[in-house]
């Protein structure tokens, strides 16, 4: 039996590689001689760096950067074995998990640290950057990131705004100056991996869809929407007037609190589906050849899973070659039944008894191994 194990991370509990190993243990309790192929996946969020480096080879580097509240932290990024390709998770510097619930406030959080990670990669000689932008704590349109790369934002009295910009201050910008942008950006290819297609503005935009989970009140959501709209107009006028680029409606521009828009506008970045990018890098379809079953997983499965999340991408690849897919999940949410129309044959929860979310996350590895074993014992009965 050949089994391909290709999970996403279980956010806050297991990176994808750890999840894959936990699943393998459960499989071998039932089929000790199975040919188990581990392919950790990602969609641009947590585990993106590890997934790429496992496929390409390379090393982890650390950099001292600002966190979303402007405090210095150590953040990790990767450099592939070729020495010229960097792999970055913006959440390592500007992510929601870096803040407590009480600290979450997109009016004051900045993506400046994500820009510093890009600078570090450029300093290391990299000229291609794969940048995962899931899990952000920010709604600043990428303004903070742009500042770290040398973009100047001019406010009242023709004075530059020197403090790292956050979503609550975008309305203070009167002009954008690009003359000091790091020259190496023009020689660098930046590919952005994201798992959403939201535009910057509107009912599905960065503020209204994702602002509340980052700590914004309804009133703050409307302020952020207004500020992002102002910022988008300035980008069209001062940054992309040569091509008349309006970033507000581009799919994915609203990802990471508008960082998608900022990366396209200031860095000429290309946005890609994160899971499709990872599938190419790990050569998933080729490695599926001859498999009897594909096992994938994630922390929560609901209607959003079919909007470009890693298990959805794995299922699409498997279905193209006629291989059944089982999804192990930490939590089954609203709309999860839709997955059965999108390539998932079995949806199997890993939590089977009463426990708190904290307990489940603390025991995620053991729960995942046990759930995998239960699933394969059931499958063996059918043989």
TIMI-836266 format. One line per 8 residues: for each residue x, y, z of C-alpha. Coordinates in steps of 0.5 Angstrom, whole numbers, plus 500, padded with zeros to 3 digits. Layout:
! residues N
X/Y/Z ~ ...
***
This chain:
! residues 383
500/500/500 ~ 503/507/498 ~ 500/513/502 ~ 501/520/501 ~ 501/524/507 ~ 500/532/506 ~ 497/536/511 ~ 497/543/513
499/546/519 ~ 495/545/525 ~ 495/553/527 ~ 498/554/534 ~ 499/547/535 ~ 503/543/530 ~ 507/545/524 ~ 506/541/517
512/537/518 ~ 510/535/525 ~ 503/533/523 ~ 505/529/518 ~ 510/525/522 ~ 504/524/527 ~ 500/521/522 ~ 505/517/520
506/514/527 ~ 498/512/527 ~ 499/509/520 ~ 504/504/522 ~ 500/502/528 ~ 496/499/523 ~ 500/498/517 ~ 507/497/519
510/496/512 ~ 506/501/508 ~ 510/506/503 ~ 509/512/507 ~ 511/519/503 ~ 511/525/507 ~ 509/532/504 ~ 508/537/509
504/543/505 ~ 502/550/506 ~ 498/555/503 ~ 502/562/505 ~ 501/561/513 ~ 504/558/518 ~ 509/553/516 ~ 510/556/509
518/556/510 ~ 519/549/513 ~ 515/546/507 ~ 519/550/502 ~ 526/548/505 ~ 524/541/506 ~ 523/541/499 ~ 529/545/496
534/544/502 ~ 537/550/505 ~ 538/553/512 ~ 534/558/517 ~ 536/565/518 ~ 534/569/524 ~ 534/577/524 ~ 532/582/529
526/586/527 ~ 520/590/530 ~ 514/586/532 ~ 507/589/530 ~ 507/593/536 ~ 514/596/534 ~ 518/592/539 ~ 524/588/537
524/581/537 ~ 528/575/533 ~ 524/573/527 ~ 526/567/522 ~ 526/566/515 ~ 529/561/510 ~ 534/561/504 ~ 534/556/499
540/551/497 ~ 541/555/491 ~ 543/561/496 ~ 539/566/492 ~ 532/565/494 ~ 529/567/500 ~ 523/564/504 ~ 519/569/508
513/568/513 ~ 510/575/514 ~ 507/573/520 ~ 514/571/523 ~ 515/579/524 ~ 508/581/524 ~ 503/576/525 ~ 497/575/530
500/570/534 ~ 505/575/537 ~ 500/578/540 ~ 496/577/546 ~ 488/578/545 ~ 489/584/549 ~ 494/587/545 ~ 490/586/538
489/592/535 ~ 489/594/527 ~ 489/601/528 ~ 496/601/532 ~ 499/594/529 ~ 504/595/523 ~ 507/591/518 ~ 514/594/518
518/588/521 ~ 516/584/515 ~ 519/589/510 ~ 525/589/515 ~ 525/581/513 ~ 525/583/506 ~ 531/587/507 ~ 535/582/511
534/577/505 ~ 536/582/500 ~ 543/583/505 ~ 544/576/504 ~ 544/576/497 ~ 537/573/495 ~ 534/576/489 ~ 528/572/489
523/572/495 ~ 518/567/496 ~ 513/571/501 ~ 507/567/505 ~ 503/573/508 ~ 498/569/512 ~ 496/570/519 ~ 498/577/519
496/582/525 ~ 496/588/521 ~ 491/592/517 ~ 496/598/514 ~ 496/596/507 ~ 503/594/507 ~ 505/602/509 ~ 509/599/514
513/594/510 ~ 514/600/505 ~ 517/604/510 ~ 522/599/512 ~ 524/599/504 ~ 525/606/504 ~ 518/609/501 ~ 517/616/504
510/618/507 ~ 509/625/507 ~ 504/628/512 ~ 502/635/514 ~ 507/641/514 ~ 510/637/508 ~ 514/632/514 ~ 515/625/513
512/620/518 ~ 518/617/521 ~ 514/612/526 ~ 512/605/523 ~ 505/606/520 ~ 499/603/522 ~ 492/602/519 ~ 489/608/524
494/613/521 ~ 494/612/514 ~ 489/618/513 ~ 495/622/515 ~ 499/621/509 ~ 498/626/504 ~ 504/624/499 ~ 508/618/497
515/619/495 ~ 518/613/492 ~ 525/616/490 ~ 529/612/496 ~ 526/605/495 ~ 531/600/496 ~ 534/600/489 ~ 535/592/490
527/591/489 ~ 528/593/482 ~ 532/587/481 ~ 528/582/485 ~ 523/577/484 ~ 518/577/489 ~ 512/572/489 ~ 507/572/494
503/566/497 ~ 496/568/499 ~ 490/563/501 ~ 485/568/500 ~ 482/572/494 ~ 479/578/497 ~ 480/585/494 ~ 483/591/498
476/594/499 ~ 469/593/500 ~ 464/588/503 ~ 470/582/502 ~ 475/587/503 ~ 481/587/508 ~ 478/591/514 ~ 471/588/514
472/581/513 ~ 479/580/517 ~ 479/587/521 ~ 474/584/527 ~ 479/577/528 ~ 485/582/529 ~ 481/586/534 ~ 477/591/531
471/594/533 ~ 465/595/528 ~ 467/603/529 ~ 474/601/528 ~ 473/597/522 ~ 469/603/518 ~ 475/607/520 ~ 480/602/517
476/602/511 ~ 476/609/510 ~ 483/609/511 ~ 485/604/506 ~ 481/607/501 ~ 485/614/502 ~ 491/610/501 ~ 489/606/495
487/613/492 ~ 494/615/494 ~ 498/609/491 ~ 494/610/484 ~ 496/617/484 ~ 503/617/486 ~ 506/610/486 ~ 503/607/480
500/613/475 ~ 505/610/470 ~ 500/604/469 ~ 494/607/472 ~ 494/601/477 ~ 488/601/482 ~ 490/596/487 ~ 483/596/491
480/591/486 ~ 485/586/485 ~ 484/579/487 ~ 488/578/493 ~ 490/585/494 ~ 486/585/501 ~ 490/579/504 ~ 494/580/510
490/587/512 ~ 492/590/505 ~ 499/587/505 ~ 498/584/498 ~ 496/591/495 ~ 502/594/498 ~ 507/589/495 ~ 504/589/488
504/597/488 ~ 511/598/492 ~ 515/592/490 ~ 512/589/483 ~ 510/583/487 ~ 506/577/483 ~ 501/574/487 ~ 500/567/487
495/561/490 ~ 499/559/496 ~ 497/552/496 ~ 498/552/488 ~ 505/555/489 ~ 507/549/494 ~ 504/544/490 ~ 509/546/484
515/546/489 ~ 514/540/492 ~ 512/536/485 ~ 506/534/489 ~ 502/531/483 ~ 508/527/481 ~ 509/524/488 ~ 502/522/488
503/517/482 ~ 501/510/484 ~ 498/512/491 ~ 492/508/494 ~ 490/514/499 ~ 492/521/500 ~ 491/523/507 ~ 491/531/509
489/535/515 ~ 488/542/518 ~ 486/545/525 ~ 479/547/523 ~ 475/545/517 ~ 469/549/514 ~ 467/553/508 ~ 473/557/508
477/551/506 ~ 475/550/499 ~ 477/558/498 ~ 484/556/497 ~ 487/552/503 ~ 492/547/503 ~ 487/541/504 ~ 483/543/498
489/544/493 ~ 491/537/495 ~ 484/534/494 ~ 484/537/487 ~ 491/534/485 ~ 489/527/488 ~ 482/527/484 ~ 486/529/478
489/522/478 ~ 483/519/481 ~ 486/518/488 ~ 481/518/494 ~ 483/523/500 ~ 481/523/507 ~ 482/530/511 ~ 483/529/519
481/536/522 ~ 482/539/529 ~ 475/542/529 ~ 469/541/524 ~ 466/548/523 ~ 460/551/519 ~ 460/549/511 ~ 465/543/512
460/539/508 ~ 461/542/502 ~ 468/539/502 ~ 465/533/500 ~ 463/536/493 ~ 471/538/492 ~ 475/532/493 ~ 474/530/500
472/523/501 ~ 473/522/508 ~ 472/528/514 ~ 475/525/520 ~ 475/529/527 ~ 481/528/531 ~ 478/530/538 ~ 473/525/540
471/527/547 ~ 470/533/551 ~ 476/538/552 ~ 477/545/552 ~ 481/548/546 ~ 487/549/550 ~ 487/542/552 ~ 486/540/544
492/544/542 ~ 496/542/547 ~ 495/534/545 ~ 494/535/538 ~ 500/530/536 ~ 497/525/540 ~ 490/526/538 ~ 492/526/531
496/520/531 ~ 490/516/535 ~ 485/519/530 ~ 490/516/524 ~ 490/510/527 ~ 482/509/528 ~ 481/511/521 ~ 486/506/518
483/500/522 ~ 476/502/520 ~ 479/502/512 ~ 482/495/514 ~ 476/492/516 ~ 473/494/509 ~ 479/490/505
***
